[in-house]
Amino acid sequence: MDMPKRYRGVVRGGVVVLEPDAQLREGAEVEVIERATAFQPDWDAAWRTVGIARDREGRTDVSERVDEYLAEAYGNRD
């Protein structure tokens, strides 16, 4: 029995896209195992939400310590 070959890929639009050199025969049975990845916060989305609220005087909720607050909210993961 041949050893199973291992290929890497990513999910795009709900479809597993394998690395370019992956060659599978038509009808091959495969098993997909999700690999653990490091947490990566979406900082652009976080920054878009900062400062959207305004009080009666027109001031935003932006603080001088906003970076600290965002890091705390995302678990202080670098």
mmJSON file of the N, C-alpha and C atoms, coordinates in Angstrom:
{"data_MODEL":{"atom_site":{
"group_PDB":["ATOM","ATOM","ATOM","ATOM","ATOM","ATOM","ATOM","ATOM","ATOM","ATOM","ATOM","ATOM","ATOM","ATOM","ATOM","ATOM","ATOM","ATOM","ATOM","ATOM","ATOM","ATOM","ATOM","ATOM","ATOM","ATOM","ATOM","ATOM","ATOM","ATOM","ATOM","ATOM","ATOM","ATOM","ATOM","ATOM","ATOM","ATOM","ATOM","ATOM","ATOM","ATOM","ATOM","ATOM","ATOM","ATOM","ATOM","ATOM","ATOM","ATOM","ATOM","ATOM","ATOM","ATOM","ATOM","ATOM","ATOM","ATOM","ATOM","ATOM","ATOM","ATOM","ATOM","ATOM","ATOM","ATOM","ATOM","ATOM","ATOM","ATOM","ATOM","ATOM","ATOM","ATOM","ATOM","ATOM","ATOM","ATOM","ATOM","ATOM","ATOM","ATOM","ATOM","ATOM","ATOM","ATOM","ATOM","ATOM","ATOM","ATOM","ATOM","ATOM","ATOM","ATOM","ATOM","ATOM","ATOM","ATOM","ATOM","ATOM","ATOM","ATOM","ATOM","ATOM","ATOM","ATOM","ATOM","ATOM","ATOM","ATOM","ATOM","ATOM","ATOM","ATOM","ATOM","ATOM","ATOM","ATOM","ATOM","ATOM","ATOM","ATOM","ATOM","ATOM","ATOM","ATOM","ATOM","ATOM","ATOM","ATOM","ATOM","ATOM","ATOM","ATOM","ATOM","ATOM","ATOM","ATOM","ATOM","ATOM","ATOM","ATOM","ATOM","ATOM","ATOM","ATOM","ATOM","ATOM","ATOM","ATOM","ATOM","ATOM","ATOM","ATOM","ATOM","ATOM","ATOM","ATOM","ATOM","ATOM","ATOM","ATOM","ATOM","ATOM","ATOM","ATOM","ATOM","ATOM","ATOM","ATOM","ATOM","ATOM","ATOM","ATOM","ATOM","ATOM","ATOM","ATOM","ATOM","ATOM","ATOM","ATOM","ATOM","ATOM","ATOM","ATOM","ATOM","ATOM","ATOM","ATOM","ATOM","ATOM","ATOM","ATOM","ATOM","ATOM","ATOM","ATOM","ATOM","ATOM","ATOM","ATOM","ATOM","ATOM","ATOM","ATOM","ATOM","ATOM","ATOM","ATOM","ATOM","ATOM","ATOM","ATOM","ATOM","ATOM","ATOM","ATOM","ATOM","ATOM","ATOM","ATOM","ATOM","ATOM","ATOM","ATOM","ATOM","ATOM","ATOM","ATOM","ATOM","ATOM","ATOM","ATOM"],
"id":[1,2,3,4,5,6,7,8,9,10,11,12,13,14,15,16,17,18,19,20,21,22,23,24,25,26,27,28,29,30,31,32,33,34,35,36,37,38,39,40,41,42,43,44,45,46,47,48,49,50,51,52,53,54,55,56,57,58,59,60,61,62,63,64,65,66,67,68,69,70,71,72,73,74,75,76,77,78,79,80,81,82,83,84,85,86,87,88,89,90,91,92,93,94,95,96,97,98,99,100,101,102,103,104,105,106,107,108,109,110,111,112,113,114,115,116,117,118,119,120,121,122,123,124,125,126,127,128,129,130,131,132,133,134,135,136,137,138,139,140,141,142,143,144,145,146,147,148,149,150,151,152,153,154,155,156,157,158,159,160,161,162,163,164,165,166,167,168,169,170,171,172,173,174,175,176,177,178,179,180,181,182,183,184,185,186,187,188,189,190,191,192,193,194,195,196,197,198,199,200,201,202,203,204,205,206,207,208,209,210,211,212,213,214,215,216,217,218,219,220,221,222,223,224,225,226,227,228,229,230,231,232,233,234],
"type_symbol":["N","C","C","N","C","C","N","C","C","N","C","C","N","C","C","N","C","C","N","C","C","N","C","C","N","C","C","N","C","C","N","C","C","N","C","C","N","C","C","N","C","C","N","C","C","N","C","C","N","C","C","N","C","C","N","C","C","N","C","C","N","C","C","N","C","C","N","C","C","N","C","C","N","C","C","N","C","C","N","C","C","N","C","C","N","C","C","N","C","C","N","C","C","N","C","C","N","C","C","N","C","C","N","C","C","N","C","C","N","C","C","N","C","C","N","C","C","N","C","C","N","C","C","N","C","C","N","C","C","N","C","C","N","C","C","N","C","C","N","C","C","N","C","C","N","C","C","N","C","C","N","C","C","N","C","C","N","C","C","N","C","C","N","C","C","N","C","C","N","C","C","N","C","C","N","C","C","N","C","C","N","C","C","N","C","C","N","C","C","N","C","C","N","C","C","N","C","C","N","C","C","N","C","C","N","C","C","N","C","C","N","C","C","N","C","C","N","C","C","N","C","C","N","C","C","N","C","C","N","C","C","N","C","C"],
"label_atom_id":["N","CA","C","N","CA","C","N","CA","C","N","CA","C","N","CA","C","N","CA","C","N","CA","C","N","CA","C","N","CA","C","N","CA","C","N","CA","C","N","CA","C","N","CA","C","N","CA","C","N","CA","C","N","CA","C","N","CA","C","N","CA","C","N","CA","C","N","CA","C","N","CA","C","N","CA","C","N","CA","C","N","CA","C","N","CA","C","N","CA","C","N","CA","C","N","CA","C","N","CA","C","N","CA","C","N","CA","C","N","CA","C","N","CA","C","N","CA","C","N","CA","C","N","CA","C","N","CA","C","N","CA","C","N","CA","C","N","CA","C","N","CA","C","N","CA","C","N","CA","C","N","CA","C","N","CA","C","N","CA","C","N","CA","C","N","CA","C","N","CA","C","N","CA","C","N","CA","C","N","CA","C","N","CA","C","N","CA","C","N","CA","C","N","CA","C","N","CA","C","N","CA","C","N","CA","C","N","CA","C","N","CA","C","N","CA","C","N","CA","C","N","CA","C","N","CA","C","N","CA","C","N","CA","C","N","CA","C","N","CA","C","N","CA","C","N","CA","C","N","CA","C","N","CA","C","N","CA","C","N","CA","C","N","CA","C","N","CA","C","N","CA","C"],
"label_alt_id":[null,null,null,null,null,null,null,null,null,null,null,null,null,null,null,null,null,null,null,null,null,null,null,null,null,null,null,null,null,null,null,null,null,null,null,null,null,null,null,null,null,null,null,null,null,null,null,null,null,null,null,null,null,null,null,null,null,null,null,null,null,null,null,null,null,null,null,null,null,null,null,null,null,null,null,null,null,null,null,null,null,null,null,null,null,null,null,null,null,null,null,null,null,null,null,null,null,null,null,null,null,null,null,null,null,null,null,null,null,null,null,null,null,null,null,null,null,null,null,null,null,null,null,null,null,null,null,null,null,null,null,null,null,null,null,null,null,null,null,null,null,null,null,null,null,null,null,null,null,null,null,null,null,null,null,null,null,null,null,null,null,null,null,null,null,null,null,null,null,null,null,null,null,null,null,null,null,null,null,null,null,null,null,null,null,null,null,null,null,null,null,null,null,null,null,null,null,null,null,null,null,null,null,null,null,null,null,null,null,null,null,null,null,null,null,null,null,null,null,null,null,null,null,null,null,null,null,null,null,null,null,null,null,null],
"label_comp_id":["MET","MET","MET","ASP","ASP","ASP","MET","MET","MET","PRO","PRO","PRO","LYS","LYS","LYS","ARG","ARG","ARG","TYR","TYR","TYR","ARG","ARG","ARG","GLY","GLY","GLY","VAL","VAL","VAL","VAL","VAL","VAL","ARG","ARG","ARG","GLY","GLY","GLY","GLY","GLY","GLY","VAL","VAL","VAL","VAL","VAL","VAL","VAL","VAL","VAL","LEU","LEU","LEU","GLU","GLU","GLU","PRO","PRO","PRO","ASP","ASP","ASP","ALA","ALA","ALA","GLN","GLN","GLN","LEU","LEU","LEU","ARG","ARG","ARG","GLU","GLU","GLU","GLY","GLY","GLY","ALA","ALA","ALA","GLU","GLU","GLU","VAL","VAL","VAL","GLU","GLU","GLU","VAL","VAL","VAL","ILE","ILE","ILE","GLU","GLU","GLU","ARG","ARG","ARG","ALA","ALA","ALA","THR","THR","THR","ALA","ALA","ALA","PHE","PHE","PHE","GLN","GLN","GLN","PRO","PRO","PRO","ASP","ASP","ASP","TRP","TRP","TRP","ASP","ASP","ASP","ALA","ALA","ALA","ALA","ALA","ALA","TRP","TRP","TRP","ARG","ARG","ARG","THR","THR","THR","VAL","VAL","VAL","GLY","GLY","GLY","ILE","ILE","ILE","ALA","ALA","ALA","ARG","ARG","ARG","ASP","ASP","ASP","ARG","ARG","ARG","GLU","GLU","GLU","GLY","GLY","GLY","ARG","ARG","ARG","THR","THR","THR","ASP","ASP","ASP","VAL","VAL","VAL","SER","SER","SER","GLU","GLU","GLU","ARG","ARG","ARG","VAL","VAL","VAL","ASP","ASP","ASP","GLU","GLU","GLU","TYR","TYR","TYR","LEU","LEU","LEU","ALA","ALA","ALA","GLU","GLU","GLU","ALA","ALA","ALA","TYR","TYR","TYR","GLY","GLY","GLY","ASN","ASN","ASN","ARG","ARG","ARG","ASP","ASP","ASP"],
"label_asym_id":["A","A","A","A","A","A","A","A","A","A","A","A","A","A","A","A","A","A","A","A","A","A","A","A","A","A","A","A","A","A","A","A","A","A","A","A","A","A","A","A","A","A","A","A","A","A","A","A","A","A","A","A","A","A","A","A","A","A","A","A","A","A","A","A","A","A","A","A","A","A","A","A","A","A","A","A","A","A","A","A","A","A","A","A","A","A","A","A","A","A","A","A","A","A","A","A","A","A","A","A","A","A","A","A","A","A","A","A","A","A","A","A","A","A","A","A","A","A","A","A","A","A","A","A","A","A","A","A","A","A","A","A","A","A","A","A","A","A","A","A","A","A","A","A","A","A","A","A","A","A","A","A","A","A","A","A","A","A","A","A","A","A","A","A","A","A","A","A","A","A","A","A","A","A","A","A","A","A","A","A","A","A","A","A","A","A","A","A","A","A","A","A","A","A","A","A","A","A","A","A","A","A","A","A","A","A","A","A","A","A","A","A","A","A","A","A","A","A","A","A","A","A","A","A","A","A","A","A","A","A","A","A","A","A"],
"label_entity_id":["1","1","1","1","1","1","1","1","1","1","1","1","1","1","1","1","1","1","1","1","1","1","1","1","1","1","1","1","1","1","1","1","1","1","1","1","1","1","1","1","1","1","1","1","1","1","1","1","1","1","1","1","1","1","1","1","1","1","1","1","1","1","1","1","1","1","1","1","1","1","1","1","1","1","1","1","1","1","1","1","1","1","1","1","1","1","1","1","1","1","1","1","1","1","1","1","1","1","1","1","1","1","1","1","1","1","1","1","1","1","1","1","1","1","1","1","1","1","1","1","1","1","1","1","1","1","1","1","1","1","1","1","1","1","1","1","1","1","1","1","1","1","1","1","1","1","1","1","1","1","1","1","1","1","1","1","1","1","1","1","1","1","1","1","1","1","1","1","1","1","1","1","1","1","1","1","1","1","1","1","1","1","1","1","1","1","1","1","1","1","1","1","1","1","1","1","1","1","1","1","1","1","1","1","1","1","1","1","1","1","1","1","1","1","1","1","1","1","1","1","1","1","1","1","1","1","1","1","1","1","1","1","1","1"],
"label_seq_id":[1,1,1,2,2,2,3,3,3,4,4,4,5,5,5,6,6,6,7,7,7,8,8,8,9,9,9,10,10,10,11,11,11,12,12,12,13,13,13,14,14,14,15,15,15,16,16,16,17,17,17,18,18,18,19,19,19,20,20,20,21,21,21,22,22,22,23,23,23,24,24,24,25,25,25,26,26,26,27,27,27,28,28,28,29,29,29,30,30,30,31,31,31,32,32,32,33,33,33,34,34,34,35,35,35,36,36,36,37,37,37,38,38,38,39,39,39,40,40,40,41,41,41,42,42,42,43,43,43,44,44,44,45,45,45,46,46,46,47,47,47,48,48,48,49,49,49,50,50,50,51,51,51,52,52,52,53,53,53,54,54,54,55,55,55,56,56,56,57,57,57,58,58,58,59,59,59,60,60,60,61,61,61,62,62,62,63,63,63,64,64,64,65,65,65,66,66,66,67,67,67,68,68,68,69,69,69,70,70,70,71,71,71,72,72,72,73,73,73,74,74,74,75,75,75,76,76,76,77,77,77,78,78,78],
"pdbx_PDB_ins_code":[null,null,null,null,null,null,null,null,null,null,null,null,null,null,null,null,null,null,null,null,null,null,null,null,null,null,null,null,null,null,null,null,null,null,null,null,null,null,null,null,null,null,null,null,null,null,null,null,null,null,null,null,null,null,null,null,null,null,null,null,null,null,null,null,null,null,null,null,null,null,null,null,null,null,null,null,null,null,null,null,null,null,null,null,null,null,null,null,null,null,null,null,null,null,null,null,null,null,null,null,null,null,null,null,null,null,null,null,null,null,null,null,null,null,null,null,null,null,null,null,null,null,null,null,null,null,null,null,null,null,null,null,null,null,null,null,null,null,null,null,null,null,null,null,null,null,null,null,null,null,null,null,null,null,null,null,null,null,null,null,null,null,null,null,null,null,null,null,null,null,null,null,null,null,null,null,null,null,null,null,null,null,null,null,null,null,null,null,null,null,null,null,null,null,null,null,null,null,null,null,null,null,null,null,null,null,null,null,null,null,null,null,null,null,null,null,null,null,null,null,null,null,null,null,null,null,null,null,null,null,null,null,null,null],
"Cartn_x":[0.843,0.0,0.885,0.592,1.366,1.055,2.075,1.873,1.022,0.08,-0.737,0.127,-0.165,0.546,-0.14,0.637,0.098,0.238,-0.851,-0.867,-1.401,-1.032,-1.564,-2.479,-3.374,-4.276,-4.932,-5.79,-6.545,-7.989,-8.881,-10.295,-10.587,-11.17,-11.569,-12.993,-13.899,-15.291,-15.909,-15.466,-16.023,-15.448,-14.409,-13.791,-12.329,-11.853,-10.441,-9.639,-8.715,-7.839,-6.469,-6.034,-4.762,-3.591,-2.398,-1.177,-1.048,-0.367,-0.336,0.196,1.131,1.709,0.946,-0.191,-0.983,-1.591,-1.38,-1.914,-2.693,-3.993,-4.866,-5.601,-5.738,-6.478,-7.972,-8.698,-10.14,-10.766,-11.632,-12.312,-11.525,-10.349,-9.537,-10.287,-10.238,-10.822,-9.79,-10.247,-9.343,-9.896,-9.034,-9.41,-8.852,-9.678,-9.251,-9.193,-8.043,-7.856,-7.458,-8.253,-7.935,-6.752,-5.775,-4.595,-4.853,-4.325,-4.438,-3.588,-4.156,-3.421,-3.364,-2.372,-2.228,-3.35,-3.833,-4.883,-4.356,-5.134,-4.757,-5.966,-5.962,-7.109,-7.223,-8.432,-8.7,-8.607,-7.393,-7.167,-7.883,-8.006,-8.718,-10.168,-10.818,-12.206,-12.296,-11.345,-11.357,-11.23,-10.301,-10.117,-11.338,-12.051,-13.247,-14.337,-14.342,-15.378,-14.996,-13.728,-13.287,-13.719,-14.33,-14.689,-16.002,-16.82,-18.071,-19.164,-19.036,-20.046,-19.677,-20.668,-20.422,-21.383,-20.87,-21.75,-22.478,-23.216,-24.015,-23.181,-21.935,-21.041,-20.275,-20.544,-19.878,-18.548,-18.184,-16.912,-17.078,-16.008,-16.044,-15.591,-15.674,-15.239,-13.763,-13.029,-11.621,-10.841,-9.993,-9.189,-7.716,-6.927,-5.488,-4.906,-5.619,-5.131,-5.85,-6.323,-7.105,-6.331,-5.019,-4.221,-4.251,-4.159,-4.193,-5.551,-6.62,-7.96,-8.168,-7.732,-7.89,-7.067,-5.848,-5.014,-5.649,-6.234,-6.909,-8.149,-8.902,-10.113,-9.785,-8.63,-8.23,-7.279,-7.258,-6.462,-4.983,-4.584,-3.186,-2.288,-2.733,-1.955,-1.239,0.052,0.853,1.139],
"Cartn_y":[-1.186,0.0,1.244,2.174,3.414,4.32,5.073,6.076,7.203,7.709,8.821,10.065,10.789,12.038,13.145,14.132,15.278,16.535,17.269,18.535,19.608,20.809,21.935,22.755,23.483,24.343,25.338,26.157,27.144,27.103,27.583,27.639,29.019,29.043,30.294,30.111,30.911,30.822,29.466,28.83,27.544,26.353,26.574,25.505,25.385,24.168,23.952,24.086,25.038,25.255,24.722,23.653,23.027,23.771,23.494,24.096,23.749,24.599,24.439,23.088,22.477,21.222,19.976,20.131,18.985,18.276,16.987,16.204,15.026,15.139,14.077,13.461,12.146,11.477,11.722,11.747,11.94,10.839,11.233,10.281,9.894,10.496,10.171,10.571,9.708,10.048,10.846,11.913,12.774,13.009,13.436,13.81,15.195,16.088,17.457,17.648,18.107,18.384,19.846,20.611,22.028,22.16,22.936,23.18,24.367,24.31,25.44,26.584,27.783,28.951,29.973,30.803,31.852,32.867,33.357,34.374,35.644,36.197,37.455,38.38,39.358,40.267,41.099,41.502,42.36,43.81,44.352,45.698,46.761,46.567,47.554,47.672,46.546,46.568,47.213,46.917,47.511,49.025,49.509,50.954,51.643,50.951,51.551,51.777,50.968,51.121,52.122,52.456,53.418,54.817,55.52,56.909,57.11,56.077,56.27,56.871,56.723,57.287,58.736,59.601,61.004,61.39,62.23,62.708,63.97,64.624,65.804,66.972,67.035,68.119,67.752,66.587,66.191,65.511,65.235,64.547,63.054,62.446,61.002,60.275,58.958,58.145,57.755,58.385,58.067,58.514,57.653,57.915,57.97,58.594,58.609,57.21,56.32,54.968,53.934,54.337,53.443,52.185,52.303,51.125,50.099,50.584,49.678,48.985,49.745,49.169,48.094,48.374,47.404,46.142,46.329,45.17,44.33,44.968,44.245,43.525,44.178,43.575,42.359,42.37,41.253,40.313,40.37,39.427,39.722,40.955,41.371,40.4,39.937,38.992,39.747,39.572,40.242,39.308],
"Cartn_z":[0.0,0.0,0.0,-0.87,-0.959,0.227,0.627,1.68,1.117,1.916,1.414,1.204,0.153,-0.11,0.656,1.051,1.79,0.939,0.876,0.142,1.07,0.814,1.575,0.683,1.331,0.59,1.521,0.975,1.747,1.277,2.133,1.77,1.201,0.023,-0.624,-1.132,-0.592,-1.017,-0.713,0.38,0.773,0.022,-0.791,-1.577,-1.175,-0.988,-0.675,-1.962,-1.969,-3.123,-2.733,-3.415,-3.085,-3.694,-3.146,-3.673,-5.16,-5.924,-7.384,-7.876,-7.172,-7.675,-7.219,-6.577,-6.131,-7.336,-7.403,-8.516,-7.944,-7.955,-7.464,-8.642,-8.594,-9.674,-9.489,-10.567,-10.524,-9.672,-8.757,-7.887,-6.649,-6.454,-5.281,-4.011,-3.01,-1.725,-0.935,-0.305,0.445,1.843,2.727,4.086,4.343,4.84,5.111,6.618,7.107,8.529,8.654,9.396,9.572,10.51,10.091,10.918,11.823,13.023,13.942,13.405,13.418,12.961,14.086,14.036,15.045,14.884,16.002,15.996,15.352,14.43,13.775,13.787,14.686,14.751,13.48,13.172,12.024,12.505,12.505,13.038,12.21,10.902,10.079,10.529,10.769,11.233,12.608,13.467,14.807,14.728,13.902,13.79,13.179,12.279,11.686,12.72,13.781,14.8,15.876,15.982,16.995,16.583,17.485,17.223,16.51,16.355,15.631,16.504,17.827,18.723,19.073,19.14,19.502,20.612,21.521,22.589,22.123,23.007,22.63,22.139,22.597,22.165,20.895,20.33,19.096,19.288,20.536,20.785,20.521,20.022,19.785,21.039,20.992,22.115,22.01,21.099,20.931,22.162,22.612,23.793,23.406,24.264,24.039,24.201,24.868,25.12,24.245,23.085,22.235,21.85,21.6,21.258,22.38,23.618,24.771,24.867,24.65,24.734,23.665,22.435,21.363,21.621,22.103,22.412,23.503,24.504,25.573,25.042,24.176,23.619,22.763,22.093,21.258,21.986,23.282,24.053,24.079,23.715,23.77,23.025,21.862,21.066,19.966,19.886,18.859,17.716],
"occupancy":[1.0,1.0,1.0,1.0,1.0,1.0,1.0,1.0,1.0,1.0,1.0,1.0,1.0,1.0,1.0,1.0,1.0,1.0,1.0,1.0,1.0,1.0,1.0,1.0,1.0,1.0,1.0,1.0,1.0,1.0,1.0,1.0,1.0,1.0,1.0,1.0,1.0,1.0,1.0,1.0,1.0,1.0,1.0,1.0,1.0,1.0,1.0,1.0,1.0,1.0,1.0,1.0,1.0,1.0,1.0,1.0,1.0,1.0,1.0,1.0,1.0,1.0,1.0,1.0,1.0,1.0,1.0,1.0,1.0,1.0,1.0,1.0,1.0,1.0,1.0,1.0,1.0,1.0,1.0,1.0,1.0,1.0,1.0,1.0,1.0,1.0,1.0,1.0,1.0,1.0,1.0,1.0,1.0,1.0,1.0,1.0,1.0,1.0,1.0,1.0,1.0,1.0,1.0,1.0,1.0,1.0,1.0,1.0,1.0,1.0,1.0,1.0,1.0,1.0,1.0,1.0,1.0,1.0,1.0,1.0,1.0,1.0,1.0,1.0,1.0,1.0,1.0,1.0,1.0,1.0,1.0,1.0,1.0,1.0,1.0,1.0,1.0,1.0,1.0,1.0,1.0,1.0,1.0,1.0,1.0,1.0,1.0,1.0,1.0,1.0,1.0,1.0,1.0,1.0,1.0,1.0,1.0,1.0,1.0,1.0,1.0,1.0,1.0,1.0,1.0,1.0,1.0,1.0,1.0,1.0,1.0,1.0,1.0,1.0,1.0,1.0,1.0,1.0,1.0,1.0,1.0,1.0,1.0,1.0,1.0,1.0,1.0,1.0,1.0,1.0,1.0,1.0,1.0,1.0,1.0,1.0,1.0,1.0,1.0,1.0,1.0,1.0,1.0,1.0,1.0,1.0,1.0,1.0,1.0,1.0,1.0,1.0,1.0,1.0,1.0,1.0,1.0,1.0,1.0,1.0,1.0,1.0,1.0,1.0,1.0,1.0,1.0,1.0,1.0,1.0,1.0,1.0,1.0,1.0],
"B_iso_or_equiv":[0.0,0.0,0.0,0.0,0.0,0.0,0.0,0.0,0.0,0.0,0.0,0.0,0.0,0.0,0.0,0.0,0.0,0.0,0.0,0.0,0.0,0.0,0.0,0.0,0.0,0.0,0.0,0.0,0.0,0.0,0.0,0.0,0.0,0.0,0.0,0.0,0.0,0.0,0.0,0.0,0.0,0.0,0.0,0.0,0.0,0.0,0.0,0.0,0.0,0.0,0.0,0.0,0.0,0.0,0.0,0.0,0.0,0.0,0.0,0.0,0.0,0.0,0.0,0.0,0.0,0.0,0.0,0.0,0.0,0.0,0.0,0.0,0.0,0.0,0.0,0.0,0.0,0.0,0.0,0.0,0.0,0.0,0.0,0.0,0.0,0.0,0.0,0.0,0.0,0.0,0.0,0.0,0.0,0.0,0.0,0.0,0.0,0.0,0.0,0.0,0.0,0.0,0.0,0.0,0.0,0.0,0.0,0.0,0.0,0.0,0.0,0.0,0.0,0.0,0.0,0.0,0.0,0.0,0.0,0.0,0.0,0.0,0.0,0.0,0.0,0.0,0.0,0.0,0.0,0.0,0.0,0.0,0.0,0.0,0.0,0.0,0.0,0.0,0.0,0.0,0.0,0.0,0.0,0.0,0.0,0.0,0.0,0.0,0.0,0.0,0.0,0.0,0.0,0.0,0.0,0.0,0.0,0.0,0.0,0.0,0.0,0.0,0.0,0.0,0.0,0.0,0.0,0.0,0.0,0.0,0.0,0.0,0.0,0.0,0.0,0.0,0.0,0.0,0.0,0.0,0.0,0.0,0.0,0.0,0.0,0.0,0.0,0.0,0.0,0.0,0.0,0.0,0.0,0.0,0.0,0.0,0.0,0.0,0.0,0.0,0.0,0.0,0.0,0.0,0.0,0.0,0.0,0.0,0.0,0.0,0.0,0.0,0.0,0.0,0.0,0.0,0.0,0.0,0.0,0.0,0.0,0.0,0.0,0.0,0.0,0.0,0.0,0.0,0.0,0.0,0.0,0.0,0.0,0.0],
"pdbx_formal_charge":[null,null,null,null,null,null,null,null,null,null,null,null,null,null,null,null,null,null,null,null,null,null,null,null,null,null,null,null,null,null,null,null,null,null,null,null,null,null,null,null,null,null,null,null,null,null,null,null,null,null,null,null,null,null,null,null,null,null,null,null,null,null,null,null,null,null,null,null,null,null,null,null,null,null,null,null,null,null,null,null,null,null,null,null,null,null,null,null,null,null,null,null,null,null,null,null,null,null,null,null,null,null,null,null,null,null,null,null,null,null,null,null,null,null,null,null,null,null,null,null,null,null,null,null,null,null,null,null,null,null,null,null,null,null,null,null,null,null,null,null,null,null,null,null,null,null,null,null,null,null,null,null,null,null,null,null,null,null,null,null,null,null,null,null,null,null,null,null,null,null,null,null,null,null,null,null,null,null,null,null,null,null,null,null,null,null,null,null,null,null,null,null,null,null,null,null,null,null,null,null,null,null,null,null,null,null,null,null,null,null,null,null,null,null,null,null,null,null,null,null,null,null,null,null,null,null,null,null,null,null,null,null,null,null],
"auth_seq_id":[1,1,1,2,2,2,3,3,3,4,4,4,5,5,5,6,6,6,7,7,7,8,8,8,9,9,9,10,10,10,11,11,11,12,12,12,13,13,13,14,14,14,15,15,15,16,16,16,17,17,17,18,18,18,19,19,19,20,20,20,21,21,21,22,22,22,23,23,23,24,24,24,25,25,25,26,26,26,27,27,27,28,28,28,29,29,29,30,30,30,31,31,31,32,32,32,33,33,33,34,34,34,35,35,35,36,36,36,37,37,37,38,38,38,39,39,39,40,40,40,41,41,41,42,42,42,43,43,43,44,44,44,45,45,45,46,46,46,47,47,47,48,48,48,49,49,49,50,50,50,51,51,51,52,52,52,53,53,53,54,54,54,55,55,55,56,56,56,57,57,57,58,58,58,59,59,59,60,60,60,61,61,61,62,62,62,63,63,63,64,64,64,65,65,65,66,66,66,67,67,67,68,68,68,69,69,69,70,70,70,71,71,71,72,72,72,73,73,73,74,74,74,75,75,75,76,76,76,77,77,77,78,78,78],
"auth_comp_id":["MET","MET","MET","ASP","ASP","ASP","MET","MET","MET","PRO","PRO","PRO","LYS","LYS","LYS","ARG","ARG","ARG","TYR","TYR","TYR","ARG","ARG","ARG","GLY","GLY","GLY","VAL","VAL","VAL","VAL","VAL","VAL","ARG","ARG","ARG","GLY","GLY","GLY","GLY","GLY","GLY","VAL","VAL","VAL","VAL","VAL","VAL","VAL","VAL","VAL","LEU","LEU","LEU","GLU","GLU","GLU","PRO","PRO","PRO","ASP","ASP","ASP","ALA","ALA","ALA","GLN","GLN","GLN","LEU","LEU","LEU","ARG","ARG","ARG","GLU","GLU","GLU","GLY","GLY","GLY","ALA","ALA","ALA","GLU","GLU","GLU","VAL","VAL","VAL","GLU","GLU","GLU","VAL","VAL","VAL","ILE","ILE","ILE","GLU","GLU","GLU","ARG","ARG","ARG","ALA","ALA","ALA","THR","THR","THR","ALA","ALA","ALA","PHE","PHE","PHE","GLN","GLN","GLN","PRO","PRO","PRO","ASP","ASP","ASP","TRP","TRP","TRP","ASP","ASP","ASP","ALA","ALA","ALA","ALA","ALA","ALA","TRP","TRP","TRP","ARG","ARG","ARG","THR","THR","THR","VAL","VAL","VAL","GLY","GLY","GLY","ILE","ILE","ILE","ALA","ALA","ALA","ARG","ARG","ARG","ASP","ASP","ASP","ARG","ARG","ARG","GLU","GLU","GLU","GLY","GLY","GLY","ARG","ARG","ARG","THR","THR","THR","ASP","ASP","ASP","VAL","VAL","VAL","SER","SER","SER","GLU","GLU","GLU","ARG","ARG","ARG","VAL","VAL","VAL","ASP","ASP","ASP","GLU","GLU","GLU","TYR","TYR","TYR","LEU","LEU","LEU","ALA","ALA","ALA","GLU","GLU","GLU","ALA","ALA","ALA","TYR","TYR","TYR","GLY","GLY","GLY","ASN","ASN","ASN","ARG","ARG","ARG","ASP","ASP","ASP"],
"auth_asym_id":["A","A","A","A","A","A","A","A","A","A","A","A","A","A","A","A","A","A","A","A","A","A","A","A","A","A","A","A","A","A","A","A","A","A","A","A","A","A","A","A","A","A","A","A","A","A","A","A","A","A","A","A","A","A","A","A","A","A","A","A","A","A","A","A","A","A","A","A","A","A","A","A","A","A","A","A","A","A","A","A","A","A","A","A","A","A","A","A","A","A","A","A","A","A","A","A","A","A","A","A","A","A","A","A","A","A","A","A","A","A","A","A","A","A","A","A","A","A","A","A","A","A","A","A","A","A","A","A","A","A","A","A","A","A","A","A","A","A","A","A","A","A","A","A","A","A","A","A","A","A","A","A","A","A","A","A","A","A","A","A","A","A","A","A","A","A","A","A","A","A","A","A","A","A","A","A","A","A","A","A","A","A","A","A","A","A","A","A","A","A","A","A","A","A","A","A","A","A","A","A","A","A","A","A","A","A","A","A","A","A","A","A","A","A","A","A","A","A","A","A","A","A","A","A","A","A","A","A","A","A","A","A","A","A"],
"auth_atom_id":["N","CA","C","N","CA","C","N","CA","C","N","CA","C","N","CA","C","N","CA","C","N","CA","C","N","CA","C","N","CA","C","N","CA","C","N","CA","C","N","CA","C","N","CA","C","N","CA","C","N","CA","C","N","CA","C","N","CA","C","N","CA","C","N","CA","C","N","CA","C","N","CA","C","N","CA","C","N","CA","C","N","CA","C","N","CA","C","N","CA","C","N","CA","C","N","CA","C","N","CA","C","N","CA","C","N","CA","C","N","CA","C","N","CA","C","N","CA","C","N","CA","C","N","CA","C","N","CA","C","N","CA","C","N","CA","C","N","CA","C","N","CA","C","N","CA","C","N","CA","C","N","CA","C","N","CA","C","N","CA","C","N","CA","C","N","CA","C","N","CA","C","N","CA","C","N","CA","C","N","CA","C","N","CA","C","N","CA","C","N","CA","C","N","CA","C","N","CA","C","N","CA","C","N","CA","C","N","CA","C","N","CA","C","N","CA","C","N","CA","C","N","CA","C","N","CA","C","N","CA","C","N","CA","C","N","CA","C","N","CA","C","N","CA","C","N","CA","C","N","CA","C","N","CA","C","N","CA","C","N","CA","C","N","CA","C","N","CA","C","N","CA","C"],
"pdbx_PDB_model_num":[1,1,1,1,1,1,1,1,1,1,1,1,1,1,1,1,1,1,1,1,1,1,1,1,1,1,1,1,1,1,1,1,1,1,1,1,1,1,1,1,1,1,1,1,1,1,1,1,1,1,1,1,1,1,1,1,1,1,1,1,1,1,1,1,1,1,1,1,1,1,1,1,1,1,1,1,1,1,1,1,1,1,1,1,1,1,1,1,1,1,1,1,1,1,1,1,1,1,1,1,1,1,1,1,1,1,1,1,1,1,1,1,1,1,1,1,1,1,1,1,1,1,1,1,1,1,1,1,1,1,1,1,1,1,1,1,1,1,1,1,1,1,1,1,1,1,1,1,1,1,1,1,1,1,1,1,1,1,1,1,1,1,1,1,1,1,1,1,1,1,1,1,1,1,1,1,1,1,1,1,1,1,1,1,1,1,1,1,1,1,1,1,1,1,1,1,1,1,1,1,1,1,1,1,1,1,1,1,1,1,1,1,1,1,1,1,1,1,1,1,1,1,1,1,1,1,1,1,1,1,1,1,1,1]
}}}
